[in-house]
Amino acid sequence: MTDIDALQKAAREIRGDMSFLNASNNAETWLRHIKTSMDSTAKAIDVIAANQRELSDRLDKLGV
């Protein structure tokens, strides 16, 4: 999964959670969904950070 794919997946999940929040009266349930979205976003950020480190290392090896 690329960093863009991970971000797009997290964005879709967040949008889905927002739709769910609008239709739900159950605070515990929507809080679980928000946590899931936050976890997905954190994972996407981890992927971006790893890709950035790898790119930086490669550029350093090339002397750029």
C-alpha positions in Angstrom: 0.0 0.0 0.0 1.4 3.4 -1.0 1.3 6.4 1.3 -1.4 7.9 -0.9 -3.5 4.7 -0.8 -3.2 4.7 3.0 -4.3 8.3 3.3 -7.2 7.8 0.9 -8.3 4.7 2.9 -8.2 6.7 6.1 -10.1 9.6 4.5 -12.8 7.2 3.3 -13.1 5.7 6.8 -13.3 9.2 8.4 -16.0 10.2 5.9 -17.9 7.0 6.7 -17.6 7.6 10.4 -18.9 11.1 9.9 -22.0 9.8 8.1 -22.5 7.3 10.9 -22.2 10.0 13.5 -24.9 12.0 11.8 -27.3 9.0 11.9 -26.5 7.7 15.3 -27.6 8.5 18.8 -25.3 6.0 20.5 -22.3 7.9 21.8 -20.3 4.8 22.8 -20.6 3.4 19.3 -19.6 6.5 17.5 -16.7 7.1 19.8 -15.4 3.6 18.9 -15.7 4.5 15.2 -13.8 7.8 15.8 -11.1 5.8 17.5 -10.9 3.4 14.6 -10.6 6.4 12.2 -7.9 7.9 14.4 -6.0 4.6 14.4 -6.2 4.4 10.6 -5.0 8.0 10.2 -2.1 7.3 12.6 -1.2 4.2 10.5 -1.3 6.3 7.3 1.0 8.9 8.9 3.4 6.1 9.9 3.5 4.9 6.3 4.2 8.4 5.1 7.0 8.8 7.7 8.6 5.5 6.7 8.4 6.4 3.0 9.9 9.8 3.8 12.8 8.2 5.7 13.5 5.8 2.9 13.4 8.6 0.3 15.7 10.7 2.5 18.2 7.8 2.9 18.2 7.1 -0.8 18.8 10.8 -1.6 21.6 10.9 0.9 23.2 7.8 -0.8 23.0 9.6 -4.1 24.6 12.7 -2.6 21.5 14.9 -3.3 
